[in-house]
């Protein structure tokens, strides 16, 4: 199977993840992903970038990288990507019960029916940086889809990330809803091991989830400002409650 056919098959395979760009490739390797192949149109440039940005995985990239000609690269990346790397990795399964049962104090981020894959990826990136216990999503958007992996720079491999059928029951994890009518965020407002639930920028959380919440928390904002980007809101809460 040629590179283009193999990449197309990987995009349709729920057990595979397409890695677009150096950052996605480096994070996948850094956090132990099984990367099956990496293609590039400029092997020397790719190796220079990796040596500069991620020397810890440089040897692995050197082993993986397969250079293809310009015509093949155009087939692989017709829209263009910012750096000369395209890879395929095995998608990492997530045990949601184990994520929720983790005894550490780190919160779980729950996105209720997000619609923008780039925002989902940005949330994963923030959650990985902040040391969240996991990122869970409800609805149709797959947090491992190419757009979300691109937005997260491959950091789905750094923080457990999964789509769930509904709002999970976290046993001793309190459900905290981000809502403009809630208590203003500050020290001690978010309890340890919380499930932090975020809705969409336009509609917020559903009435059902709000009714189930153990606590509602609001991000303080200047009057007249009605909303924040989803990833920005997640970052404020993850870092602001510590």
C-alpha positions in Angstrom: 0.0 0.0 0.0 1.4 3.4 -1.0 1.8 6.3 1.4 -1.4 8.1 0.2 -3.6 5.1 0.4 -2.1 4.2 3.8 -2.7 7.7 5.1 -6.3 7.7 3.8 -6.9 4.4 5.5 -5.5 5.7 8.7 -7.9 8.7 8.6 -10.8 6.3 8.4 -9.5 3.8 11.0 -10.8 4.5 14.6 -7.8 2.7 15.9 -5.3 5.0 14.2 -4.3 8.7 14.6 -2.9 11.0 12.0 -0.1 13.2 13.2 0.3 16.4 11.3 3.5 18.4 11.8 6.6 18.1 14.0 4.9 19.1 17.3 2.3 16.3 17.0 5.0 13.8 16.1 7.3 14.8 18.9 4.6 14.7 21.6 3.3 11.3 20.4 6.9 9.9 20.6 7.7 11.7 23.9 4.6 10.2 25.6 5.1 6.7 24.4 2.8 6.4 21.4 3.3 3.5 19.0 4.2 5.5 15.9 4.0 3.3 12.8 5.5 5.6 10.2 6.5 9.2 9.6 6.8 10.7 6.1 8.6 13.9 5.2 9.3 15.9 2.0 12.6 17.2 3.4 14.3 14.7 5.8 17.3 17.0 6.6 15.0 19.9 7.5 12.9 17.6 9.7 15.9 16.3 11.5 17.2 19.8 12.1 13.8 20.9 13.5 13.6 17.9 15.8 17.2 18.4 17.0 16.3 21.9 17.9 12.8 21.4 19.3 12.9 17.9 20.7 16.3 16.3 21.0 14.9 13.7 23.3 13.1 12.0 20.4 15.6 12.9 17.6 17.0 9.4 17.4 13.6 7.9 17.1 12.6 10.3 14.4 15.8 9.6 12.5 14.8 5.9 12.5 11.2 6.5 11.5 11.4 9.3 8.9 10.9 8.2 5.3 11.4 10.9 2.7 9.0 11.0 -0.2 9.1 13.0 -3.4 7.2 16.3 -3.9 4.4 14.7 -5.9 3.8 12.2 -3.2 3.9 14.9 -0.5 1.3 16.9 -2.4 -0.9 13.8 -2.3 -0.3 13.4 1.5 -0.7 17.1 2.4 -2.7 18.9 -0.3 -3.7 21.7 2.2 -0.1 22.1 3.4 1.1 21.7 7.0 3.5 24.0 8.8 6.3 21.6 9.1 7.4 18.6 7.0 6.1 15.7 9.0 3.2 13.4 8.7 2.8 10.3 10.8 0.4 7.5 11.8 0.2 6.3 15.3 -1.9 3.7 17.1 -4.7 5.4 19.1 -4.4 4.9 22.8 -7.4 3.3 24.5 -8.6 5.0 27.7 -10.1 3.3 30.8 -12.6 6.0 31.9 -13.3 4.2 35.1 -9.6 4.3 36.0 -9.4 8.0 35.1 -12.3 8.8 37.4 -11.0 6.5 40.1 -7.6 8.1 40.2 -7.1 9.0 43.9 -4.9 12.1 43.0 -6.3 15.6 43.5 -6.1 16.5 39.8 -9.5 17.4 38.2 -11.1 15.9 35.1 -12.2 18.2 32.4 -15.6 17.4 30.8 -16.7 19.1 27.6 -20.4 18.8 27.0 -21.2 18.4 23.3 -18.3 20.5 21.9 -18.7 21.4 18.2 -15.3 22.9 17.2 -12.5 20.3 16.9 -9.8 22.9 17.1 -11.2 24.1 20.4 -11.3 20.5 21.7 -7.7 20.1 20.8 -6.7 23.4 22.5 -8.5 22.2 25.6 -6.5 18.9 25.5 -3.3 20.9 25.2 -4.2 23.1 28.2 -5.2 20.1 30.3 -2.0 18.2 29.5 0.1 21.3 30.5 -1.9 21.8 33.7 -1.7 18.1 34.8 -5.4 17.3 34.6 -6.4 13.7 35.2 -8.2 13.5 31.9 -10.4 15.1 29.2 -13.8 13.6 28.5 -16.2 14.8 25.9 -19.9 14.0 25.1 -21.6 14.4 21.8 -20.5 13.7 18.3 -17.1 15.4 18.2 -14.3 12.8 18.5 -11.4 14.3 20.6 -9.0 12.0 18.7 -10.1 13.2 15.2 -7.4 14.8 13.0 -8.6 18.3 13.7 -8.5 17.8 17.4 -5.1 16.1 17.3 -3.8 19.0 15.2 -5.2 21.5 17.7 -3.7 19.6 20.6 -0.3 19.1 18.9 -0.7 15.4 19.7 -1.0 15.8 23.4 -3.9 13.3 23.6 -1.0 10.9 24.2 -0.1 13.0 27.3 -3.5 13.1 29.1 -6.2 10.4 29.0 -8.7 11.7 26.4 -12.0 10.0 25.5 -15.5 10.5 24.3 -18.2 9.2 26.7 -21.9 8.5 26.2 -23.0 10.9 28.9 -22.0 12.7 32.0 -19.9 10.3 34.0 -20.7 9.4 37.6 -17.4 10.1 39.4 -18.2 8.5 42.7 -16.4 10.8 45.1 -15.6 13.3 42.3 -17.9 16.4 42.7 -19.4 17.7 39.5 -18.6 21.4 39.1 -20.4 23.3 36.4 -19.0 26.4 34.9 -21.9 28.8 34.9 -22.2 32.6 34.9 -24.6 32.4 37.9 -22.2 30.4 40.0 -19.8 31.3 42.9 -16.9 33.4 41.6 -13.8 31.4 41.0 -11.2 31.8 43.7 -9.1 29.8 46.2 -11.0 26.9 47.7 -14.0 27.3 45.5 -13.2 24.3 43.3 -12.9 21.1 45.4 -10.2 18.5 44.9 -10.8 15.8 42.3 -13.6 17.7 40.7 -15.2 17.0 37.3 -15.1 20.4 35.7 -17.9 20.7 33.2 -17.8 23.2 30.4 -20.4 23.9 27.7 -20.1 25.6 24.4 -19.3 29.3 24.0 -22.7 30.1 22.6 -25.1 27.9 24.7 -23.2 27.0 27.8 -24.1 23.8 29.7 -27.4 22.0 29.4 -30.1 22.4 32.0 -29.8 18.7 32.8 -26.1 18.9 33.6 -26.6 22.1 35.6 -29.3 20.4 37.7 -26.9 17.5 38.4 -24.0 19.7 39.4 -22.8 19.7 43.0 -21.5 23.3 42.6 -21.6 26.1 40.1 -18.6 28.3 39.5 -18.3 31.5 37.5 -15.2 33.1 35.9 -15.1 36.8 36.9 -15.3 38.9 33.8 -15.6 42.6 33.0 -19.3 43.8 32.5 -20.3 43.6 28.9 -18.0 40.7 28.0 -20.3 37.7 27.5 -18.0 34.8 26.9 -14.5 33.4 26.6 -12.9 30.9 24.2 -13.5 27.4 25.5 -9.8 26.6 25.9 -9.2 30.0 27.7 -12.0 29.3 30.1 -10.5 25.8 30.9 -7.1 27.3 31.4 -8.4 29.9 33.8 -10.2 27.3 35.9 -7.4 24.7 35.9 -4.7 27.2 36.9 -7.0 29.6 38.9 -8.2 27.0 41.4 -4.7 25.8 42.4 
